[in-house]
């Protein structure tokens, strides 16, 4: 993975996105603020964001 995507609410409580390098430098960011999270994700998708579902949690076996 060469970058990390960050979705957040700005000071006006609108959604924005940023694409960050591994060392947290901003590579790209949304030009517009979005009222809805889904609109923000759609904008980021147009810029290369691909949704990666969370990995299932490791189930630890208990030994008796």
N, C-alpha and C positions, 0 to 999 in steps of 0.2 A: 504494500500500500504506500503510495507516494504522497497522499494528502488526506486531510480530515475535513469533513463538512460540519459546520456549526450552524444551528438554527437557534435564534434567540429573539426576544422582544426588546425593542429599543426603548428609549426614555418616554416615547409617546404611546407605548404599549402596542406597537405594530411589529409584525414579524419581518425579520431579515435573515439572510444567510451569508456565510463566509466560507471560503475554501482556504484551508490553512495547510502550510507545509508541516512536516513532522516536527520541526523546531518551532512551530506556532507562528510563523510569519504569514501574513495575509497574502495569498496568491490572487484571489478574486473575491468580490463581494457584490451583493445585490445593489442595483442602482436605485430601486424603488422599495418602499415599505409596503407591506401587505397586511390587510386587516385579518385575513384568514391564513392559518397554518398551511392548509392544502394549496392555496394559491402560491405561497412562498416555496413550497416543495416543487410545484409545477414549474415555477420560474427557474429554480436550481436545476431541475431535470433538463431543461433546455440548455443549460450551461455545462452538462456532463455528470450531474449527480445521479447515482444509481442506488436505489434503496436496497440495503442489505439487512434482512431480518435478523433479529437478535439470535444468538446461538443458544440452544437449550442449556439449562444449567446442569452442571455435573451432579449426578445423583451419587451420593456417597453411601456405600453399604456399611451397615453397622454389624460388627462381629460380636458374637456372644461368647 
